[in-house]
Amino acid sequence: MGTFDWHHEINELEPLRGPDGLAAFGLFVRAGSWTSKAGQTGFVTDEGLAELRVNVEAMAADIDRLVEAGLWKRAEGGYRMLRGPHSDPNLPMPLWRYSEGDTGGRLAVVEKDSDA
């Protein structure tokens, strides 16, 4: 099981600022949490969006905001998450994975996005 987190600087990215960016930010958080639960490595599948009951047509503007902000990129079968808990575009999207054993909450593995 992985975890998904974000840094408050994500909210300061221009396309996500203000009330108009709230729905896109909510989608970013929900989809990121889904990737963690589903064992994906920063990839939101089209099926995952459907599982989250995301109407892609109705939320096209919100998805466009995530792409414009540099958080997502359309890829075959879904969206690659390019940035996660930081706003530094030079740091790829990781998915934090913790050991099944007792690590005392310490990070065991960081998987980096191979397509970014």
N, C-alpha and C positions, 0 to 999 in steps of 0.2 A: 504494500500500500504506500503510495506516495502522498505528498502534501502539495498544496498550491497556495502561494502567498504572493503579496505584491507590496511594493513600496509606495508610500503616499505620493511620490513624484509622478507616478502614472496619472494621477488625477490632474496634474498640471500640464499634461500634453495638450496642445492647443485644440485638437478636435474633441477632447473630452471635457474641456472646461465648461463650467456653468450648467444650468439646468438641461440644456439640449444634449449634453454628453452623459447624463445620468443613466439612461437606458442602455447606451453602448457600454458604459462601465459595468453595469449590472450583468450584461451578457458576457463580458470579459471574465468576470468573477465566476459566474455560473459555469461557463464552458471550461474555464481553467480547473475548477473543482471537478468537473466531469472527467477531464483528462487524467487527473490524479486517481480518481476512483476506478476508472476503466483501464488503468495500467498503460495509458498512452504516454508518449514522450513529447509533450507539447504539441499534440496534433488533435484537433477537433474534427471528428469525422462528420460527414453529412448525416449519418445515422445517429450520431451522438446529439446533434442539434435537434433531430426529430424526437429523440428520447427525452430531451429537455423541453419538448413542445415549443420549439422555436419555429415560428412561421417565417421562413427565410425571405419570402416576398415582402411581408409586412415589416420586417426588421432590416430590410436592405440598407436603409440610411444608417442604421446603427452599425451594421457590419462594415459599411463603407467608412464610417468614422474610425473603426478599429484598424482597418487597412491603412487609412490616411495617417493615423497616429504611429504607424510602423509596428503595431502590436501583432497583427495578423497578416498573412499572405495566402491568397487562394492557391491551392494545390489540388492535385487529382484526388478526389474523394473527400475533400474537406478544406480545412484551413490550418496552416502551419502557424503556431504561436511563436513569434520571433523574440519577444521580450517578456519577462515575467516580473520578478519582484524588484525591478530596478528600471531606471529610465536610460541607462547607458546603452546606446545602440551597438557598442562594440562587444557587449556581453551577450552570448546566445541564451536562448530560453532553456533553463535546466528544469528537470523534474527531480525533485528530491526524493530519494528512496531510502527508507530506513530498514534496517535488518529485521528479520522476523524474530531474531533472538534478542536477548537483553543487552542493548548497547547503552542503556542509560539515557536514551534520547539523542545520542550522538549520531551524526550523519554517517551512513555507511558507504553510499555510492551517489555520485552525481552523474546523470546521463546528460550529455550535451546533444543538442539538435544537430543532426548530420547534414541537413539541407540548408541551413541558414547562411 
